């Protein structure tokens, strides 16, 4: 049986890694809760969504203070992601939650997202180098930014909707995939503004998705509290010492680990346990069987 100490240590581990590498907490926390602590997938995902929202909030305030946020991008992402998240939560609650395949679907989606996240982390340098071909920093001015925003609102909205579905199902993807998609759509936008915009959107999306899970009883507040106690100080410490740590090496290890966990969840999804037969039903079956034998 795991207690507060173990949960705090898990928060410290995840927070420290997030502070050093910038890898989203959802990519690490959810598989730890499921694989190590044996938390039910829907509880792990719901709890981690609120955890991610709270832990990312401080970062979003820093970006807002430094004017690193492109608000039109955040707004159009939110217009797509929030309705998609609410719709996904409604489908989960009304159709999938009573299904015997509920846990399997959640863990397979989680595995898929972890696998893609692991690949994006391991090959981050190659991905950034590829996108750098399309960057023209000399033209990265407000006029080109406004022009790009006006012509790509539909793409931003679609991207938000896709993130809304997958983040609600797995708690993974709001960071890594949001940034990659924005870089592809806005190659001339400074990276710091892409990151700032993505962080603010991630706070909003994970908050809404987490509250939706909370309304259906998928959040363990006792667990959430201990995770935050460990992770928030660790995020601050990890951020402060990140320049003195082998960030590239740690990223590689995290990427390979997430990839392996993702493949494991896809190949071996968690399945619902068979429901125990009620005592009355057992007695009825026994009586019926005895009557047949007498006859």
Beta strands, then each sheet from edge to edge (+ up, - down):
end
